Amino acid sequence: MDAASTRSANGRWVWYDADDAARAGNGTAGKGDDSLRSELREWLEQGRIADRNRVRTAAYDEGAPRLHGTLVLVSDPRDEETKHGLRYLATNGELVTAGLSRFFIGTMREERFRTRLLASETPIDALLFVLSLAVERYFDWMDRFERQLTRAKSQMRDTNGGHLFQFIMDLRYDLLHWNAQLIPLNEIRFAAEETFRDARSGEAFSVYRLRLERAQMLQDEYESEIDSLLKLDEMTINYRSNDIMKTLTVFTVLLTPMTALGAIWGMNFSYMPETDWKWGYFASLAVIFLFMGVIYWYLKRQGWTENLLRAKARDRP
């Protein structure tokens, strides 16, 4: 694999892009470029883009800093086809990328993207600019996530069916996924700070750091909201369970006279004078309903039947 080279606007560093070489014709664009040093060419030829994140820092040549690795992001947690990887290598004088066109081009027009990247003062500033675009994509994903979270809160307020818990758990899974996307981006930030000490004072590093902090703030706030929704869902379920048990208990107590008297009169004794009474059947019904009325009056007086027979609309202030 070879790379097409482009010199930065200030002429101090060179960007080698393997994607440009591939688009130019089967990766031949950089074969005649003697400025692509053998070490960089060997790094490019190490293989395809890995399917996992990795960051490495090392001394390049003699004491010069070097940061290289692979960044893999998945824009849809339920679709592995949305996984995109970027290989990168940054030194004091070179930035080498592979997979950049499929990774970020689309966040802005390609011409503007290349101009902005080549306007960077140093290769590490250019790499941080690229990573800042990754965090910007993260905000777009978070906007979609926020709409789903708002929908969950609306459903929690209006109605809380059994399906809502699963919906909230899906949101929790999505949030874990987005958190996993931030981890390698934060790791690269610390690796860049460790390897290129001067980069900390640059604008690119400041923008990248602030975007990461903003993304982490969103992550923490959304996590707090989801925890609140889960607790509210649990409280609602407990309240409804208690309400159901309370209702069943009241009905059981109300039907106790009927159950008790029915059991007595259902016994097979040979002498039961009530069965021969002309008005025995109606008297038994009267006794049953009388006891039920007394029990209901007592329960209501104690306040144990509150809200059992009220409609939902009446409960709202």
Secondary structure by P-SEA (a helix, b strand, c coil): cbbbbbbcccccbbbbbaaaaaaacccccccccccccaaaaaaaaccccccbbbbbbbbccccbbbbbbbbbbbccccccccbbbbbbcccccbbbbccccccccccccaaaaaaaaaacccaaaaaaaaaaaaaaaaaaaaaaaaaaaaaaaaaaacccccaaaaaaaaaaaaaaaaaaaaaaaaaaaaaaaaccccccccaaaaaaaaaaaaaaaaaaaaaaaaaaaaaaaaaaaaaaaaaaaaaaaaaaaaaaaaaaaaaaaaccccccccccccaaaaaaaaaaaaaaaaaaaaaaaaccccccccccccccc
